[in-house]
Amino acid sequence: MSVTITAAADRSVCAPLPVLGRDVAVPLVTGGEVTYAALDYAASAPALQRVWDDIAAYAPYYGSVHRGAGYLSQLSTDLFENARRTVAAFLDCRPEDQLVFTRSTTDSLNLLARTLPADCQVFVFETEHHASLLPWQGHRVTYLDAPRTPRQAVETLERALADRDPYGPALVCVTGASNVTGELWPVRELAAAAHAHGARIVLDAAQLAPHHPVSVRDLDVDWVAFSGHKLYAPFGSGVLAGRADWLRAAEPYLAGGGASRKVTRREDGGVDVEWHESAARHEAGSPNVIGAYAIASACKALTEAGWDTLVAREQHLVETVRAGLAEVPEVRVLSLFGDDAPRVGVISFVVEGWNSSHFAAALSAEYGIGVRDGLFCAHPLVRTLLGTDPQTQGECGAPEAAPGEKSLNAIRVSFGAGTPDEHVERFVGAVRELVSDGAKWRYRTEDGRCVPAVG
C-alpha cells in the first residue's frame, strides 16, 4: 500500500529556509519588543515550516502501526516504513544496513552500547559531547586526549588501537562536527584508521547532519547517529543506522511488543521469546511515527534545497560572525584545530572580564538574542580549551574572571539553514556594544542562572 499525503502549504525553497518562530516577538527588559533571534541551533534547531506542514497534513490520518487491519493503520505503517527508507537514502546507507528510529542521539548511542560484544574495547576522544562520551561506561573504555590538529587525531587513534591488548573487538566513537567549536573532524581518515586496526567506528552526526551531507558509504563508517531536533524536526526522535550484525545478535534494547516475533509459554511457567532480526528488534512499543515522518520530511527539505546552496550560505554567516568577533579584542574564540579549520555554524567564545552567564543573559534581555552559555554537555573539552579547574564556579553578579584571568565557562552562538542575516548582524553589534558600553540592566543569580534583577 502506498499513499501520498501532500500539505497545502507552499513548498518553495527560500534562503533562509522558513522555520517556525521566525516572526516571534519577545519583550526587552529595557522596554519594547523585538523579533527573537534564535542563535542556539546547536542545542535545538527550530522546526522547518515544511516539516510542520507535513505533520499537520498527516495528523487526520493518525493510526496504529504494524499489524493493524484498518485503512488508517495501514496508511500509518506505510508512512513509517517509507520514512525509514527516506532517511536511509539521506544517509546513503548500504543495502544491508539497518536503520532504527530512536528518541535522540543519546538514545541511539546507548542502544549501540547495549549491543557491543562483552569483550569489546571502546576508544573515544575526551572532546566528545556527553552523549557520545558516557554511554560506554559498562565496557573497557580508553579516553583519548584532545588533539590539536586533524592529523594528530588520526595518529592518536592509530597508536591507541595498535597498542590495545588483547587484540579483540573494538569500537571507535567520534563526532562529525564539534558542538563546542563547530570544527569538522577527519571522519573518513579516522574510519580508515579504525578499520586498518580491526575496529569499527560510529559517527555522532548530531552537529554534522544539519549542516553537511552525510554519506555512510563515502565516510565508510559502521554506524551513524543523529537527532531530529538538531535537524529541524520536533523533539523526541532520532536515528541509529549502520551494520546489522551486532544489532541482530544483541538482546533487544527494550523488551516488549513489536520487538518479539513469537512468544510461547514453557512447561515450567516461563516464556520463550523469538525476537525480530529487523530494526523492529530495537523498536519495542508503539513507535513515534510522527517523529520518524518529521525526520524524513526534514531530510527531503534539505536535499531539495541543495546542499551546495545551504553550505555556502552558512559559511557566509560563519564568516560574518567570526569577522565581527575578531574586531573585539576582548573576545577569544575557542578552537582545537586553529582559525583555518573548516567548521559549521557553531562558535564558542569568552569575553575578557565578563561572566559568560551574565553576557548571555544580557544578550537575551536587552537584545532579544538567544545563545547558550556554560560547558555545553562537553565538560572535558571546554575545560581543556579554557584551561580551568573543574571545581571552580563563577557567580552571575560580578565578572567571572578579572582581566588576564581564565574564564570558567563559555558562550556559544549557533545557527543554520533558517537563520536570517539580520540575526547574526544583530548579534555581532550586540557583542560590540556590550563590551564597549556594558549592560544597561542589573542582573542577579536565581536557581543557578543569571537573570535580570527586578525592583
N, C-alpha and C positions, 0 to 999 in steps of 0.2 A: 504494500500500500504506500502511495506517495502523494502527499498533499502539500501544496504550497500556500502559505499564509503570507499575504502581502499587506504591509501597513500602508495607510493612505498618505502618510507624510512624504514631503519632498525628499528625494534621495540624492539631490545634487551635492557634490563634494565642494566644500569651501576651504579656504585657508584663513584662519584656523578652522578645524572641524567643529561643527556645532556640538556643544555639550550642555548637560543640564546645569542650571545655576549660573549661566553666563550673564544674566541680567539681574541677579540678586543684589539688592542694595542693603548695606549694613550701616548701623549708626557709628559715628565717630565720637569719642569722648570729648572732643573739643567742640562738638556741635555739628549738626547736619548729617548727611548721608553720602555714601559713595558706592559705586559698583564694586562688589567684592573681587579682589584679585587673588584667585586660588593658586598659590605657588607652593603647594605641598603635595605635588603629584607622586613623589616617591613613597609617600605613606598610602595615599589612596587617590587615584585619578578620578575626576568627575566622569559619570557615565555619558557616553555618546548619546546624543538625541536619537540617532538612528537605532541604537540598541534599545532605548526606552520605548520607541515607537513599535519595534518588533515585539517586545514583551507585551505591550498593550494590545497589539493585534492578535496575539496568541491567547491572551487571558480568557476570552469567552469559550475557548475550546479546551480548557484545562481538564485533564482527566488522568486517571491512574495509568501507570506504565507497566508493560510486560504482563502477559497472561490475561489481560482484560479482553472480553469479547466485544464490548461496546465500541461504537464508532469513535467516540472521543478518546477512549483508552488507546485504540489502535493509532489514532492520529498523534497522540502524545508520545507513544512509543516510537513512531516513525520520526517525529521531531527530535527526540532524544538521541536516537541512533544516527540520524543524519548529522546532528551536531557533533557527535564523536568523529564522524568521517570528515567533516569540515575542519575541525581543529587539527586532526591528524594531517590533513593536506596543508594547513597553515604552517605546521611544524616540519613538513617534508619528511614525515616518518617513513620508515621502511615497511614493506608489505607485512612482514612478520611481527612488527611491533604491536604492543598493546597500549591502549590509552584509557586510563582510569580517571573518572571525574571524582574530585575530592573537594574539600572545603577551602583550601588555600595552599600556598607553597609550603607552609609549616606542616600542614596535614599530609601533603604529598611526600615530604622527606621523612616524616615519622613513619608513614606507611612503608616506604622503601627500607627504612632501618629495621622494620619488623621482618623483612624478607631476607635479610643477609644471612649467609651461611654462618653457623655457630663460630667457626674459627676465622671469620673474615676480619681483616685489619683495615681500619679507615684512616685516610690521610686528608686533613683539612687545614687550610691556612687560617691563622688567627684573625685574618682580615674579614672573615665571613660574617654575614648577618646571623643573629642568633638562631634563625630558622634553619640555617644550614650548618651551624656550629654545634648545636646542642643535641639533636636527635640521636646521635651515635653513642650516647653515654654508656649503654649496656654492652658495647663492643670495645675491642682494643683500639684506642684512638691515638694517633700521632698528630699533634698540633704543630704546624709549620710556622716559622717566624715570618713576619710581614716582609715581602720582597720589596726592593726599591726600584726594580726595572722589570719589564715583562720577561726578559731573558733570565733574570735571576729567579723568577718564579718557576720557570721550567727547570732550571738547573737544580734548584732546591728540591723540587719534586723528584727529579731523576735520582738524586743522591739518596733521598729517603726511601724510595722504592727499591733501589739496588741493595740497600743495607738491611732490608727487613728480614727478620728471622723469627719463625720459619717462613719459608717461601710458600705461601698458600694464597687463598683468595684475598683480594684487596679491592677496596673501593676508594676512589678519589672524589671529593666533593669540592666544586669550585663555582664561584659566581661568574656570571657573564659580564655584568657591569656593577660596580660598587654602589651600594646605596648611600655611601658617605661622600665619596669623591666623584662619582659618575664615571670613573675611568673604565675603559674596556679592558678585559683580561684576555690573555692569549689562549683562548679556549681550544682552538684547533691544535696548537702546539702542545698544550697540556694533555689533550686526549691522545696524541701520538706518543707522548712520553709514557702515559699510563699503560697504553696497550703494548708498547715495546717491553714493558716490565711485567706483563701478565696481569695487569689490574684493569678494572672497569672504572668508568667515570660518570658522575651525574652532574648535570648543569643546573644550577639555580638561575633561572632566567627571569626571575621576578622583575628585575630592573632592566633587562635586556629586551624582552619580547615586546614591551610597549613602544620601544624606540628604534629597533632594528629588526630586520628579518632574521628568523632563527631556523636553520636547517639542521635537523638531526643527522641527515646523511652527510652534508658538507662538513659540519663540525666533527663528525664521527664520534659523537657522544653516545653512551649507552642508555642514558635516561635524561629527560629534561623535565623540570618542574616550574610552574608559574601560577600566579593568582589572577583571578578575574578582576578583582578590584584595583589592580595596577593597570589592567588592560582595558580600561574604560567600560567595564561591566559592573553590575552591582556587587555588593558584599556577598560572601558565603559560597564562592565557587572557585575551584582550582583544577589543576591538571597534573597528572604524572604520566608520562609517555615514554616508552622505550622497550627494552628487551623483555621478553615474556617468561623466560625460563625461571628466574628467581621468584617472579610473581606467582607462577603456577605451582612452584614447589613449596611455597610457604603456606602456613595456616592463614585463613582469612584475617585481614586487618580487623574486621568486625564480624562476629558470628551472628547470623540471623537470616531472615527471609530474603530471597534474591541471590544470596551467595551460595545457597545449597541447591544441588540438583536432585538429591534423593535423601530422605531421612527415614530410617526404619527402627522399630523397637527391637531390642535384643531380649533373649530369654531371661537374662539376669536383671532386667528392668532398665538398663541403659539404652542409649540410642547410637546407631551408626549413621555417619553422615558422609555423603559423597558430594564434594564441593565442585562448583563450576571451575573450568580451566580458563574461561574467558575473563574479560575485565570484570564481569559480574561477581567474580570471586571476592573482590575487594570493594564492592559497592552494595553491601547489605543494607536492607531497609529501603524505604521509598526514596528514590534519588531526587536531587534538586534539578528537576527538568528545566525550570525557568533559568536557573544559574547556568546550566550547560548550554541552553539556547542563547543566553546572553553572551557567553564567551564566543560561541560560534558567530553570532551577529557582529561582535567586535572584530573578530578575525576577518570576516568578509569586508567590513567597512575599511579597515586599514589596508587590506590588499587592494581594494578598488581605488582607494585614494592614491595609491602608488608610493612605494617605499622611497624611491629616489626623491620625490617631492617632499614627503614628510621629513626625511632625514636632513635634506638641505635647509628646510625652513627651521627645524630645531637647531641646527648648527648656527644659523643666523642669530637665534635667541641666545644660545650659549656664548657666542662672541660678543653680543651686546652686553650681557651681564658681566662677563669676565673683563671686558674693556672698561666698563663703568666702575667695577670694584678696584681695578688696578689704579684708577685715578685717586683713590682714597688711601693715603699712606698708612692710616691706622688699621686697615683691613689686611688680614692674611688669609689667603685661600689655601685650604688643605689639599695635599696631593701626595700620592705614593710614587707615581711614575714621572712627575715633572710637568711643567706647563705645556709641553708639546704633545702630551699623551692624548690620544683620541678619547672622547667622553660623550656621554649622553647628557640630557638636561638635568643634571643633579650636581649642585655645587655647595660645598660646606666651607664655612669661614669663621674666623673670630675677629672681634674688633677690640683693639687695644684699649684698656681702661673700662670696658663695658662688661657687665654681666650678660651672658647670652640670653637668659630668660627675660631679663629687663629689655633688651634690644628687640627681641621677638614680640614682646607684649606691646611695646611702643609702635612697632610696625602695624600691628593689628588695630590697636585702639585709636591711633592718630592718623593712620593712612589707609585702613581697610585692606591690609595685605596679610594673607595667611601663610606663614612659613613654619618651620619646625625648629625647636632648639633642644639640646641635650646630647645624648650619646647614641641616639638613633638605632637602638637594639643592635649595636655593633660595638659594645664597650671596649674590648681589647684593641680594636682598630683605632677608634677615636682617641683612646688614651695613648696609644703609640704615636699617633700624629701630633698630639698636643704635648706629649712628654709629661703627663701628670700622674700623681699618686691616686690610685683608685679609691682611697679612703677620704680624700678631701672633697668638700662640698662648698658651694657658693650660696650666698643669700641674694635675694632679688633687690632689696632696698638700696644696696650700695654697689659700687663697681666690684665685679667679681675678682679682678686682678688689677693691681696697680700697674702703671706704665712700666714696661720692661719685665713684668712677671708673666708666668704662664697662665693661660686661660684654663678653666676647669671643664668647660663643655663648649659646644659649638652651635652655630646657626646654619640651617640648611634651606636653600631655596631650590625648588624643583618644578619642572614644567614639561609640557609636551604638545601633543597634536592639537589640543583645544585652547592653547594659551595665546591670547592676542598680544601684539607688540606692545600695546599700551600698558599691559600689566607689568612686563619686565622693565619698561621705561620708568613707570611709577616707582617700582622697587628700587632701581638704581638711584633715582632722585631722592627717595626717602632715606636711603642709606647715607647719601652725601649730606643731607640736611640734618639728620640725627647726629652724625659725627661732628659736624661743624657747629650746630646750634644747641644740641642736647634735646632731651624730651621736653614736651610742653606740659606734661602732666606728672603728678606724683604717683608712685607705684608702691605696692606692698606685697608681701608673700602671704598667700592663702592656700592652704592644703597643698603646699609644695609648689604652687605655681605663682608666677608674678602676674598681678592684676592691677588695674587702675584703682587708686585709693579713692574712696567716696567719702565726702564730708570733710 
